[in-house]
């Protein structure tokens, strides 16, 4: 079954925790997975960008994300997709922060009215996989059709095409390239 896909994702470059070390990334791990998904599905990419993004410094970012999560902050985004109407499927990606989606993802979920839409989540992580993020998404959007997600370890994002292909195929999504 062919599906027109929109890949919506939040990702942050700069200092990141990867394979037990802090490394500087030009683009975040979730960005790499999102681009792979766009190639595999011929889908459109939409990056969620907060007006005031998190720091590129790892320790500062950790403090910011912890505070935003505990305070329930919904950061303002620079833009939203013009319309979701052309898409049969939304692939929603994010790094797992404290077992939850980053708050820019929660802003998107709150503001885009995803009732009755099919959403397949994907996350990048360093051991926590989805944490409780799927429950957070269900609570924010009780009317969505939330499919089974795929969790990609950050240190493996450059070699995840086979895992993503299997995941997409399990949901009836045609893969157009590998």
Backbone as CSV, one residue per row, in Angstrom:
resi,resn,N_x,N_y,N_z,CA_x,CA_y,CA_z,C_x,C_y,C_z
1,UNK,0.858,-1.171,0.000,0.000,0.000,0.000,0.899,1.227,0.000
2,UNK,0.721,2.104,-0.951,1.502,3.332,-1.011,0.928,4.389,-0.087
3,UNK,1.803,5.106,0.562,1.375,6.182,1.455,2.257,7.383,1.227
4,UNK,1.633,8.548,1.171,2.381,9.789,1.078,2.798,10.177,2.487
5,UNK,4.112,10.279,2.717,4.619,10.469,4.077,5.193,11.863,4.290
6,UNK,4.915,12.395,5.475,5.563,13.601,5.964,6.394,13.182,7.167
7,UNK,7.677,13.467,7.099,8.575,13.158,8.203,8.775,14.441,9.004
8,UNK,8.159,14.493,10.173,8.252,15.645,11.078,9.200,15.240,12.192
9,UNK,10.200,16.094,12.460,11.173,15.682,13.462,11.779,16.891,14.163
10,UNK,12.235,16.623,15.381,13.052,17.571,16.123,14.420,16.926,16.301
11,UNK,15.469,17.698,16.065,16.826,17.210,16.243,17.720,18.381,16.600
12,UNK,18.764,18.086,17.340,19.682,19.114,17.806,21.114,18.663,17.592
13,UNK,21.877,19.461,16.871,23.304,19.201,16.700,24.058,19.723,17.912
14,UNK,25.346,19.865,17.761,26.180,20.332,18.869,26.631,19.164,19.710
15,UNK,26.945,19.437,20.977,27.413,18.383,21.868,26.273,17.423,22.201
16,UNK,26.517,16.150,21.956,25.542,15.098,22.234,26.257,13.931,22.904
17,UNK,25.504,13.161,23.648,26.001,11.957,24.301,25.835,10.806,23.316
18,UNK,26.935,10.202,22.879,26.901,9.109,21.908,27.888,8.035,22.352
19,UNK,27.386,6.825,22.519,28.250,5.685,22.878,29.115,5.967,24.104
20,UNK,28.550,6.620,25.092,29.248,6.846,26.354,30.154,8.060,26.412
21,UNK,30.176,8.864,25.339,31.038,10.053,25.317,30.267,11.254,24.784
22,UNK,30.719,12.421,25.168,30.172,13.654,24.601,30.930,13.928,23.303
23,UNK,30.188,14.043,22.201,30.790,14.333,20.898,30.049,15.506,20.268
24,UNK,30.746,16.228,19.413,30.139,17.352,18.713,29.613,16.863,17.364
25,UNK,28.320,17.030,17.134,27.683,16.580,15.898,27.269,17.782,15.056
26,UNK,27.577,17.734,13.765,27.133,18.803,12.863,25.615,18.852,12.796
27,UNK,24.981,17.679,12.703,23.521,17.566,12.760,23.197,16.490,13.774
28,UNK,22.038,16.589,14.377,21.652,15.620,15.390,21.354,14.246,14.809
29,UNK,21.377,13.247,15.674,21.111,11.874,15.257,19.724,11.699,14.644
30,UNK,18.729,12.359,15.202,17.375,12.221,14.673,17.291,12.807,13.271
31,UNK,18.042,13.857,12.999,18.110,14.440,11.657,18.615,13.402,10.653
32,UNK,19.642,12.659,11.025,20.204,11.624,10.143,19.144,10.567,9.840
33,UNK,18.409,10.114,10.856,17.358,9.112,10.652,16.244,9.687,9.780
34,UNK,15.849,10.934,10.018,14.792,11.559,9.232,15.180,11.626,7.753
35,UNK,16.418,11.996,7.474,16.864,12.037,6.073,16.861,10.649,5.439
36,UNK,17.230,9.640,6.206,17.183,8.264,5.691,15.739,7.878,5.381
37,UNK,14.816,8.211,6.263,13.401,7.920,6.024,12.877,8.652,4.791
38,UNK,13.306,9.885,4.588,12.871,10.638,3.404,13.345,9.932,2.131
39,UNK,14.569,9.436,2.140,15.078,8.688,0.970,14.298,7.395,0.762
40,UNK,14.033,6.682,1.846,13.358,5.388,1.745,11.906,5.515,1.295
41,UNK,11.251,6.585,1.671,9.813,6.742,1.386,9.504,7.750,0.295
42,UNK,10.498,8.500,-0.132,10.290,9.648,-1.013,9.341,10.642,-0.332
43,UNK,9.412,10.688,0.999,8.566,11.570,1.786,9.154,12.960,1.914
44,UNK,8.346,13.851,2.414,8.754,15.235,2.640,9.252,15.391,4.074
45,UNK,10.282,16.219,4.247,10.845,16.496,5.567,10.319,17.809,6.119
46,UNK,10.040,17.824,7.416,9.715,19.072,8.106,10.389,19.033,9.469
47,UNK,11.358,19.926,9.651,12.092,19.988,10.918,11.425,20.983,11.855
48,UNK,11.169,20.554,13.067,10.622,21.428,14.104,11.770,22.248,14.679
49,UNK,11.665,23.566,14.564,12.721,24.454,15.029,12.130,25.440,16.034
50,UNK,12.551,25.363,17.294,12.071,26.335,18.275,12.635,27.728,17.988
51,UNK,11.864,28.741,18.309,12.348,30.122,18.183,13.626,30.276,19.000
52,UNK,13.641,29.734,20.198,14.838,29.738,21.051,15.238,28.288,21.285
53,UNK,16.128,27.780,20.427,16.508,26.371,20.520,17.388,26.136,21.742
54,UNK,17.516,24.865,22.081,18.368,24.487,23.200,19.830,24.750,22.869
55,UNK,20.610,24.935,23.884,22.038,25.228,23.746,22.766,24.101,23.015
56,UNK,23.843,24.465,22.317,24.710,23.471,21.688,25.623,22.812,22.718
57,UNK,25.766,23.427,23.897,26.550,22.870,24.989,25.724,21.783,25.682
58,UNK,26.285,20.599,25.825,25.531,19.468,26.366,24.983,19.727,27.768
59,UNK,25.831,20.172,28.699,25.377,20.372,30.074,24.292,21.440,30.172
60,UNK,24.448,22.510,29.417,23.425,23.567,29.420,22.118,23.040,28.827
61,UNK,22.221,22.282,27.740,21.028,21.695,27.122,20.305,20.765,28.097
62,UNK,21.057,19.943,28.804,20.455,19.031,29.781,19.646,19.820,30.807
63,UNK,20.217,20.887,31.323,19.511,21.711,32.311,18.257,22.343,31.700
64,UNK,18.376,22.836,30.469,17.225,23.464,29.807,16.109,22.453,29.576
65,UNK,16.458,21.268,29.051,15.419,20.284,28.731,14.753,19.743,29.988
66,UNK,15.530,19.551,31.054,14.944,19.110,32.325,13.950,20.139,32.851
67,UNK,14.337,21.403,32.800,13.468,22.484,33.289,12.194,22.570,32.454
68,UNK,12.339,22.543,31.118,11.161,22.631,30.248,10.207,21.463,30.477
69,UNK,10.759,20.265,30.634,9.917,19.097,30.873,9.189,19.220,32.207
70,UNK,9.906,19.579,33.263,9.262,19.665,34.583,8.241,20.797,34.650
71,UNK,8.477,21.878,33.895,7.551,23.014,33.894,6.454,22.898,32.839
72,UNK,6.528,21.863,31.980,5.527,21.699,30.924,5.580,22.798,29.873
73,UNK,6.757,23.346,29.632,6.924,24.435,28.665,6.636,23.924,27.256
74,UNK,5.885,24.690,26.501,5.670,24.400,25.087,6.332,25.525,24.300
75,UNK,7.584,25.328,23.886,8.312,26.407,23.216,7.676,26.782,21.879
76,UNK,7.736,28.058,21.582,7.228,28.548,20.303,8.110,28.005,19.180
77,UNK,7.475,27.578,18.092,8.203,27.076,16.933,8.258,28.137,15.852
78,UNK,9.302,28.093,15.024,9.438,29.078,13.950,8.389,28.875,12.865
79,UNK,7.906,27.639,12.697,6.912,27.347,11.658,6.259,26.007,11.949
80,UNK,5.111,25.800,11.297,4.400,24.527,11.304,4.175,24.128,9.849
81,UNK,3.950,22.850,9.579,3.596,22.482,8.208,2.359,23.265,7.759
82,UNK,2.355,23.719,6.497,1.221,24.501,5.981,-0.067,23.697,6.046
83,UNK,0.012,22.414,5.740,-1.159,21.544,5.773,-0.707,20.104,5.894
84,UNK,-1.481,19.323,6.614,-1.222,17.888,6.695,-2.091,17.123,5.706
85,UNK,-3.003,17.811,5.032,-3.958,17.159,4.146,-3.331,16.292,3.058
86,UNK,-2.199,16.685,2.450,-1.644,15.844,1.385,-1.053,14.512,1.866
87,UNK,-0.973,14.303,3.169,-0.233,13.169,3.698,-1.150,12.118,4.312
88,UNK,-0.878,10.866,3.939,-1.589,9.734,4.524,-0.946,9.301,5.828
89,UNK,0.308,9.677,5.987,1.103,9.148,7.078,2.054,10.221,7.594
90,UNK,2.190,10.282,8.917,3.168,11.173,9.540,4.157,10.303,10.301
91,UNK,5.428,10.462,9.969,6.508,9.814,10.702,7.058,10.879,11.641
92,UNK,6.943,10.644,12.939,7.282,11.648,13.943,8.539,11.232,14.684
93,UNK,9.601,12.043,14.555,10.881,11.674,15.143,11.413,12.656,16.152
94,UNK,12.162,12.111,17.108,12.718,12.934,18.176,13.753,12.136,18.944
95,UNK,14.694,12.840,19.597,15.546,12.170,20.577,14.739,12.027,21.876
96,UNK,14.966,10.966,22.593,14.276,10.792,23.874,15.041,11.564,24.943
97,UNK,14.344,12.526,25.569,14.909,13.317,26.660,14.169,12.956,27.939
98,UNK,14.883,12.405,28.901,14.289,12.065,30.199,13.088,11.145,30.036
99,UNK,13.165,10.256,29.033,12.086,9.307,28.785,10.907,9.910,28.053
100,UNK,11.010,11.156,27.619,9.889,11.873,27.002,10.328,12.492,25.669
101,UNK,9.348,12.889,24.844,9.722,13.656,23.655,10.167,15.054,24.078
102,UNK,11.086,15.673,23.351,11.446,17.060,23.660,10.214,17.956,23.549
103,UNK,10.192,19.002,24.323,9.012,19.864,24.375,8.650,20.509,23.039
104,UNK,9.584,20.782,22.099,9.148,21.265,20.785,8.220,20.262,20.077
105,UNK,8.421,18.967,20.300,7.531,17.953,19.732,6.151,18.065,20.372
106,UNK,6.123,18.319,21.664,4.836,18.469,22.349,4.092,19.703,21.841
107,UNK,4.809,20.776,21.515,4.174,21.951,20.901,3.514,21.557,19.591
108,UNK,4.229,20.838,18.739,3.673,20.375,17.469,2.425,19.533,17.695
109,UNK,2.498,18.567,18.591,1.359,17.684,18.850,0.149,18.467,19.364
110,UNK,0.405,19.429,20.228,-0.674,20.226,20.798,-1.344,21.115,19.755
111,UNK,-0.556,21.679,18.842,-1.079,22.691,17.920,-1.560,22.170,16.577
112,UNK,-1.216,20.941,16.193,-1.525,20.482,14.831,-2.795,19.646,14.699
113,UNK,-3.460,19.301,15.764,-4.739,18.580,15.686,-4.607,17.323,14.820
114,UNK,-4.023,16.303,15.382,-3.711,15.080,14.653,-4.774,13.993,14.784
115,UNK,-5.967,14.332,15.278,-7.032,13.339,15.422,-7.237,12.571,14.115
116,UNK,-7.371,11.267,14.260,-7.644,10.330,13.166,-6.510,10.228,12.144
117,UNK,-5.370,10.759,12.450,-4.205,10.629,11.566,-3.368,9.435,12.027
118,UNK,-2.716,8.802,11.071,-1.788,7.723,11.395,-0.408,8.328,11.616
119,UNK,0.145,8.068,12.790,1.453,8.580,13.172,2.321,7.389,13.570
120,UNK,3.479,7.292,12.918,4.462,6.279,13.283,5.641,6.990,13.923
121,UNK,5.899,6.726,15.197,6.994,7.418,15.885,8.338,6.723,15.686
122,UNK,9.381,7.546,15.637,10.738,7.015,15.670,11.543,7.900,16.610
123,UNK,12.456,7.270,17.325,13.271,8.047,18.253,14.720,7.602,18.159
124,UNK,15.586,8.505,18.595,16.987,8.169,18.804,17.240,8.243,20.304
125,UNK,18.185,7.449,20.753,18.397,7.334,22.199,19.783,6.780,22.456
126,UNK,20.168,6.774,23.712,21.431,6.166,24.130,21.194,5.106,25.203
127,UNK,20.050,4.440,25.117,19.764,3.342,26.031,18.343,3.333,26.562
128,UNK,17.660,4.465,26.502,16.316,4.539,27.076,15.211,4.150,26.095
129,UNK,15.559,3.943,24.834,14.587,3.689,23.773,13.479,4.739,23.862
130,UNK,12.211,4.335,23.880,11.117,5.305,23.896,10.801,5.845,25.290
131,UNK,11.355,5.215,26.348,11.001,5.659,27.695,9.485,5.633,27.840
132,UNK,8.900,6.725,28.316,7.443,6.841,28.408,6.899,7.806,27.357
133,UNK,7.697,8.075,26.314,7.307,9.080,25.318,6.048,8.705,24.546
134,UNK,5.820,7.417,24.303,4.609,7.025,23.572,3.361,7.336,24.400
135,UNK,3.454,7.152,25.707,2.335,7.512,26.580,2.108,9.025,26.559
136,UNK,3.207,9.807,26.507,3.081,11.266,26.414,2.359,11.663,25.124
137,UNK,2.699,11.009,24.027,2.064,11.314,22.738,0.583,10.945,22.777
138,UNK,0.270,9.767,23.299,-1.143,9.345,23.392,-1.949,10.315,24.261
139,UNK,-1.354,10.775,25.349,-2.051,11.709,26.235,-2.275,13.055,25.544
140,UNK,-1.306,13.506,24.754,-1.424,14.794,24.061,-2.397,14.725,22.898
141,UNK,-2.515,13.549,22.278,-3.345,13.382,21.069,-4.141,12.082,21.169
142,UNK,-5.158,12.036,22.025,-5.864,10.771,22.234,-6.580,10.244,20.982
143,UNK,-6.809,11.093,19.988,-7.532,10.654,18.801,-6.672,10.174,17.655
144,UNK,-5.343,10.102,17.837,-4.499,9.667,16.725,-4.405,8.148,16.681
145,UNK,-4.050,7.649,15.514,-3.742,6.240,15.337,-2.225,6.119,15.451
146,UNK,-1.745,5.814,16.648,-0.315,5.745,16.921,0.167,4.330,16.685
147,UNK,0.959,4.157,15.626,1.489,2.844,15.295,2.711,2.504,16.122
148,UNK,3.173,1.278,15.938,4.373,0.824,16.624,5.574,1.605,16.113
149,UNK,6.387,2.053,17.028,7.532,2.865,16.662,8.811,2.070,16.502
150,UNK,9.854,2.788,16.115,11.179,2.197,16.016,12.155,3.109,16.757
151,UNK,12.997,2.495,17.576,13.990,3.220,18.363,15.375,2.892,17.817
152,UNK,16.139,3.924,17.488,17.466,3.762,16.910,18.499,4.333,17.892
153,UNK,19.449,3.526,18.257,20.526,3.998,19.135,21.345,5.042,18.386
154,UNK,21.671,6.150,19.046,22.357,7.270,18.413,23.623,6.895,17.677
155,UNK,24.403,6.013,18.242,25.656,5.612,17.615,25.483,4.743,16.383
156,UNK,24.227,4.375,16.059,23.971,3.498,14.910,23.150,4.156,13.806
157,UNK,22.969,5.466,13.894,22.066,6.120,12.937,22.552,6.071,11.495
158,UNK,23.850,6.004,11.283,24.348,5.994,9.903,24.168,4.635,9.234
159,UNK,23.833,3.609,10.001,23.657,2.262,9.456,22.281,1.691,9.791
160,UNK,21.244,2.519,9.720,19.922,2.065,10.160,18.934,1.819,9.024
161,UNK,19.361,1.917,7.763,18.418,1.799,6.642,17.699,0.451,6.631
162,UNK,18.399,-0.640,6.905,17.753,-1.962,6.899,16.695,-2.057,8.006
163,UNK,17.021,-1.561,9.190,16.060,-1.580,10.301,14.850,-0.719,9.972
164,UNK,15.078,0.451,9.373,13.965,1.325,8.996,13.116,0.704,7.891
165,UNK,13.753,0.056,6.934,13.012,-0.605,5.855,12.097,-1.679,6.417
166,UNK,12.615,-2.495,7.319,11.793,-3.541,7.949,10.615,-2.926,8.699
167,UNK,10.874,-1.861,9.430,9.818,-1.175,10.189,8.754,-0.613,9.256
168,UNK,9.183,0.079,8.214,8.225,0.646,7.251,7.409,-0.454,6.591
169,UNK,8.065,-1.527,6.151,7.354,-2.632,5.512,6.327,-3.258,6.448
170,UNK,6.644,-3.322,7.742,5.702,-3.912,8.704,4.435,-3.075,8.845
171,UNK,4.499,-1.819,8.401,3.332,-0.935,8.436,2.728,-0.723,7.048
172,UNK,3.170,-1.505,6.078,2.622,-1.410,4.734,3.080,-0.196,3.966
173,UNK,4.197,0.385,4.355,4.715,1.567,3.665,5.710,1.079,2.609
174,UNK,5.473,1.475,1.375,6.379,1.106,0.289,7.709,1.827,0.444
175,UNK,8.788,1.077,0.307,10.128,1.660,0.328,10.554,1.823,-1.116
176,UNK,10.946,3.052,-1.460,11.256,3.373,-2.850,12.736,3.275,-3.162
177,UNK,13.586,3.331,-2.136,15.022,3.192,-2.371,15.676,2.699,-1.085
178,UNK,16.833,2.150,-1.198,17.514,1.638,-0.029,18.839,2.243,0.128
